[in-house]
Amino acid sequence: MLLDTASLYFRAYFGVPESVKAPDGTPVNAVRGLLDFIARLIQDHRPDDLVACMDADWRPDWRVRLIPSYKAHRVAEETERGPDAEEVPDTLAPQVPVIEDVLDALGIARVGVASYEADDVIGTFTARATGPVDIVTGDRDLYQLVDDERGVRVLYPLKGVGALQLTDEAWLRGKYGVDGSGYVDLALLRGDPSDGLPGVPGIGEKTAAKLLDAFGDLAGIMAAVDDPTSKLTPSQRKRLDESRAYVAVAPKVVRVADDVPLPEVDVALPREPRDPASLDALAEQWNLGGSLQRLVSTLHSREC
């Protein structure tokens, strides 16, 4: 099981009241919510291995060089965190180091790699996996990794993590008319304002799906632009032709990397905390209470 950790702690932050605080008054709603999420995921899905994948670089320079608008609207005004820091709610940012400390004390694998997003870490673990993989994320970009033959599916939270949309190839075909490998082409044609991806003007999700159905893939669509006998409409041909520069670089931006230099890490879920003393201190300092206790109990009670 691979967790898109930031996606989940953002959901926890907005789903758990800020009135949940540490003794010093610091909100810990994201911390406790994430711990509850992980406990529920382990309880319901019984993974043998689990990795909390992190954004070591939420807006990698190599993607920005290709498409300068990539996530540009999410950049906060220059702060002490630097000129290219992600805009994060003021009461969430201090909780992220706490989350990291708690995961480390528990012994749950936590992996982020410089110059890569969590999506890329997930993509590389998935590529290396020798068995089924469940990816837990609220980010549709990772639909591209769905692969029934390899047992790769996305669990997309609808409400908390108790109600998860199980995304496999049948679901993708029913929703978008493509399988996992075709989702990259659909996404880059459609564009994604939340990621600063412009897409091809005038080509929305339904039109992109129809073009992919007719011409197979992005290469087939662009070949059709140069074929005067193809059944593209004049406006589609014009818009695609004018978007060649974007179409040439967008696949590298949209496709998650599968060759990230991952560190050596033990991904097996622990049954006992790695550092009980540190965990006890964190629990007291941050008032982690029942959320941490439930996760520790869930880890301990898993079947051998």
C-alpha positions as CSV (number, residue, x, y, z in Angstrom):
1,M,0.0,0.0,0.0
2,L,1.4,3.4,-1.1
3,L,0.0,6.5,0.6
4,D,0.0,9.9,-1.2
5,T,0.6,11.3,2.2
6,A,0.1,15.0,1.5
7,S,-3.2,14.3,-0.2
8,L,-4.4,12.5,2.9
9,Y,-3.2,14.9,5.5
10,F,-4.8,17.8,3.6
11,R,-8.1,15.9,3.7
12,A,-7.6,15.2,7.4
13,Y,-6.9,18.9,8.0
14,F,-10.1,19.9,6.4
15,G,-12.1,17.0,7.8
16,V,-11.2,17.3,11.5
17,P,-11.9,20.4,13.5
18,E,-9.1,22.8,14.4
19,S,-10.3,22.6,18.0
20,V,-8.3,19.4,18.2
21,K,-5.2,20.8,19.8
22,A,-2.0,20.0,21.7
23,P,-1.6,21.3,25.2
24,D,0.2,24.4,24.0
25,G,-2.8,25.3,21.8
26,T,-1.2,24.1,18.5
27,P,-3.9,22.5,16.2
28,V,-3.1,18.8,15.6
29,N,-6.2,18.0,13.5
30,A,-4.2,16.9,10.5
31,V,-1.9,14.7,12.6
32,R,-4.7,12.9,14.4
33,G,-6.9,12.6,11.3
34,L,-4.0,11.1,9.3
35,L,-3.3,8.6,12.1
36,D,-7.0,7.6,12.1
37,F,-6.9,7.3,8.3
38,I,-3.9,4.9,8.4
39,A,-5.4,2.8,11.1
40,R,-8.6,2.4,9.1
41,L,-6.7,1.6,5.9
42,I,-4.6,-1.1,7.7
43,Q,-7.7,-2.5,9.4
44,D,-9.8,-2.7,6.2
45,H,-7.1,-3.7,3.7
46,R,-4.5,-5.6,5.7
47,P,-1.4,-4.6,3.6
48,D,1.9,-6.4,4.4
49,D,3.9,-3.4,3.3
50,L,3.1,0.3,3.5
51,V,5.0,3.4,2.5
52,A,4.1,7.0,3.3
53,C,5.2,8.7,0.1
54,M,6.2,12.4,0.6
55,D,6.7,15.5,-1.5
56,A,10.4,16.3,-1.2
57,D,9.8,18.7,-4.0
58,W,6.2,19.6,-4.7
59,R,7.0,21.6,-7.9
60,P,10.2,20.1,-9.4
61,D,12.3,22.5,-11.5
62,W,12.5,20.0,-14.4
63,R,8.7,20.1,-14.8
64,V,8.6,23.9,-14.4
65,R,11.2,24.3,-17.1
66,L,9.0,22.4,-19.5
67,I,5.7,24.0,-18.5
68,P,6.3,27.2,-16.5
69,S,2.7,27.4,-15.4
70,Y,3.0,24.1,-13.7
71,K,1.4,24.6,-10.2
72,A,2.4,28.3,-10.4
73,H,-0.9,29.5,-8.9
74,R,-0.1,27.4,-5.8
75,V,3.1,29.3,-5.0
76,A,2.7,31.3,-1.9
77,E,4.0,34.9,-1.6
78,E,7.6,34.9,-0.6
79,T,8.0,33.9,3.0
80,E,10.7,32.7,5.3
81,R,10.3,29.2,3.7
82,G,11.6,30.6,0.4
83,P,10.3,32.2,-2.7
84,D,8.9,29.0,-4.2
85,A,7.1,27.5,-1.2
86,E,3.8,25.9,-1.6
87,E,0.8,27.8,-0.2
88,V,-0.3,25.8,2.8
89,P,-2.7,26.8,5.5
90,D,-0.9,28.5,8.4
91,T,-2.1,25.9,10.9
92,L,-1.3,22.9,8.7
93,A,2.4,23.7,7.9
94,P,3.6,23.2,11.6
95,Q,1.8,19.8,11.7
96,V,3.8,18.2,8.9
97,P,7.1,17.8,10.9
98,V,5.0,16.2,13.7
99,I,3.5,13.7,11.2
100,E,7.0,12.8,10.0
101,D,8.3,12.4,13.6
102,V,5.4,10.1,14.5
103,L,5.7,7.9,11.4
104,D,9.4,7.5,12.1
105,A,8.9,6.6,15.7
106,L,6.2,4.1,14.7
107,G,8.6,2.6,12.1
108,I,6.3,3.2,9.2
109,A,8.4,3.7,6.1
110,R,8.4,7.3,4.9
111,V,10.0,8.2,1.6
112,G,10.6,11.4,-0.2
113,V,13.3,12.0,-2.8
114,A,14.9,15.4,-3.7
115,S,13.6,16.9,-7.0
116,Y,10.6,14.5,-7.1
117,E,7.0,14.6,-6.0
118,A,5.3,11.9,-4.0
119,D,3.6,10.8,-7.2
120,D,7.0,10.0,-8.7
121,V,7.9,8.0,-5.6
122,I,4.7,6.1,-5.9
123,G,5.3,5.5,-9.6
124,T,8.7,4.0,-8.9
125,F,7.6,1.8,-6.1
126,T,4.7,0.6,-8.3
127,A,7.1,-0.1,-11.2
128,R,9.3,-2.2,-8.9
129,A,6.5,-4.1,-7.2
130,T,6.3,-7.8,-7.7
131,G,2.8,-8.1,-6.3
132,P,-0.5,-6.2,-6.1
133,V,-0.4,-2.5,-5.2
134,D,-3.0,-0.3,-3.6
135,I,-2.4,3.4,-4.1
136,V,-4.4,5.6,-1.7
137,T,-4.7,9.1,-3.1
138,G,-7.2,12.0,-3.7
139,D,-5.2,12.9,-6.8
140,R,-6.6,11.7,-10.1
141,D,-3.2,12.0,-11.8
142,L,-2.3,8.6,-10.3
143,Y,-5.1,6.9,-12.3
144,Q,-2.4,6.5,-15.0
145,L,-0.8,3.7,-12.9
146,V,-3.9,1.5,-12.8
147,D,-3.1,-1.9,-14.3
148,D,-5.4,-4.9,-13.8
149,E,-2.8,-7.3,-15.1
150,R,-0.3,-6.3,-12.4
151,G,-3.0,-5.8,-9.7
152,V,-2.4,-2.1,-9.4
153,R,-5.5,-0.1,-8.4
154,V,-6.2,3.3,-6.9
155,L,-8.2,3.7,-3.7
156,Y,-9.7,7.2,-4.0
157,P,-11.2,8.6,-0.8
158,L,-14.8,9.8,-1.1
159,K,-15.4,10.5,2.5
160,G,-12.6,10.0,4.9
161,V,-11.1,6.7,4.0
162,G,-14.0,4.6,5.1
163,A,-15.6,5.1,1.7
164,L,-13.1,4.5,-1.0
165,Q,-13.7,4.5,-4.8
166,L,-11.9,1.3,-6.0
167,T,-10.4,2.5,-9.3
168,D,-9.5,-0.3,-11.7
169,E,-9.5,-0.5,-15.5
170,A,-13.2,-1.2,-15.8
171,W,-14.0,1.9,-13.7
172,L,-11.7,4.0,-15.8
173,R,-13.2,2.8,-19.1
174,G,-16.7,3.4,-17.8
175,K,-15.8,6.9,-16.6
176,Y,-13.3,8.2,-19.1
177,G,-13.2,5.7,-22.0
178,V,-9.5,4.9,-21.4
179,D,-7.4,2.5,-19.4
180,G,-4.6,3.5,-17.1
181,S,-2.0,3.9,-19.8
182,G,-4.4,6.2,-21.8
183,Y,-5.1,8.4,-18.9
184,V,-1.9,10.5,-19.4
185,D,-3.0,11.4,-22.9
186,L,-6.5,12.3,-21.8
187,A,-5.2,14.4,-18.9
188,L,-2.8,16.4,-20.9
189,L,-5.3,17.1,-23.7
190,R,-8.0,18.1,-21.2
191,G,-5.6,20.1,-19.1
192,D,-5.9,20.5,-15.3
193,P,-6.3,24.0,-13.8
194,S,-5.4,22.7,-10.4
195,D,-2.0,21.8,-11.7
196,G,-1.5,24.7,-14.0
197,L,-1.7,22.5,-17.1
198,P,-3.4,24.5,-19.9
199,G,-4.4,21.6,-22.1
200,V,-5.4,22.0,-25.7
201,P,-7.9,24.9,-26.0
202,G,-11.4,23.7,-26.9
203,I,-10.7,20.1,-26.1
204,G,-12.4,19.0,-22.9
205,E,-12.6,15.6,-21.3
206,K,-15.3,14.2,-23.6
207,T,-13.7,15.4,-26.8
208,A,-10.3,14.1,-25.6
209,A,-11.9,10.7,-24.9
210,K,-13.5,10.6,-28.4
211,L,-10.2,11.6,-30.1
212,L,-8.3,8.8,-28.2
213,D,-11.0,6.3,-29.2
214,A,-10.8,7.3,-32.8
215,F,-7.0,7.6,-33.2
216,G,-5.6,5.4,-30.4
217,D,-3.2,7.6,-28.5
218,L,-1.7,11.1,-28.5
219,A,0.8,10.1,-31.3
220,G,-2.1,8.9,-33.4
221,I,-4.0,12.2,-32.8
222,M,-1.1,14.3,-33.8
223,A,-0.5,12.2,-36.9
224,A,-4.1,12.8,-37.8
225,V,-3.4,16.6,-37.7
226,D,-1.0,16.1,-40.6
227,D,-3.3,13.9,-42.5
228,P,-5.8,15.9,-44.5
229,T,-8.0,12.9,-45.0
230,S,-8.4,12.3,-41.2
231,K,-11.8,12.9,-39.6
232,L,-10.7,15.8,-37.4
233,T,-12.9,18.8,-37.5
234,P,-11.3,22.0,-38.9
235,S,-11.3,23.6,-35.4
236,Q,-9.8,20.5,-33.8
237,R,-7.1,20.3,-36.4
238,K,-6.3,24.0,-35.9
239,R,-6.2,23.9,-32.1
240,L,-4.1,20.8,-32.0
241,D,-1.7,22.2,-34.6
242,E,-1.3,25.5,-32.6
243,S,-0.7,23.4,-29.4
244,R,2.3,21.4,-30.8
245,A,4.8,23.0,-28.5
246,Y,2.7,22.1,-25.4
247,V,1.9,18.6,-26.7
248,A,5.6,17.9,-27.2
249,V,6.5,18.5,-23.6
250,A,3.3,17.8,-21.6
251,P,3.7,14.0,-21.5
252,K,6.9,14.2,-19.5
253,V,5.3,16.6,-17.1
254,V,2.0,14.7,-16.7
255,R,3.5,11.2,-16.6
256,V,4.8,10.2,-13.2
257,A,8.4,9.1,-13.1
258,D,9.2,5.4,-12.6
259,D,12.9,5.7,-12.2
260,V,13.3,7.7,-9.0
261,P,16.5,6.8,-7.0
262,L,14.7,5.4,-4.0
263,P,16.6,4.9,-0.8
264,E,17.0,1.5,0.8
265,V,14.0,1.2,3.2
266,D,12.2,-1.5,5.1
267,V,8.6,-1.2,3.8
268,A,7.2,-4.0,6.0
269,L,4.5,-2.7,8.4
270,P,5.8,-3.0,12.0
271,R,3.9,-4.8,14.7
272,E,5.5,-2.7,17.5
273,P,6.7,0.9,17.4
274,R,10.3,1.3,16.4
275,D,11.0,3.9,19.1
276,P,8.4,3.5,21.9
277,A,10.1,6.2,24.1
278,S,10.0,8.8,21.4
279,L,6.4,7.9,20.5
280,D,5.3,8.3,24.1
281,A,6.9,11.7,24.2
282,L,5.3,12.8,21.0
283,A,1.9,11.5,22.2
284,E,2.2,13.6,25.3
285,Q,3.6,16.7,23.7
286,W,1.0,16.8,20.9
287,N,-2.0,15.2,22.6
288,L,-2.3,12.4,20.1
289,G,-4.5,10.4,22.4
290,G,-6.9,7.8,21.0
291,S,-5.8,8.3,17.4
292,L,-2.3,7.1,18.0
293,Q,-3.5,4.4,20.4
294,R,-5.8,3.0,17.7
295,L,-3.0,2.9,15.1
296,V,-0.6,1.2,17.5
297,S,-3.3,-1.3,18.5
298,T,-4.2,-2.0,14.8
299,L,-0.5,-2.6,14.0
300,H,-0.2,-5.0,17.0
301,S,-3.4,-6.9,16.3
302,R,-2.7,-7.8,12.6
303,E,-2.9,-11.4,11.8
304,C,0.4,-13.2,11.3
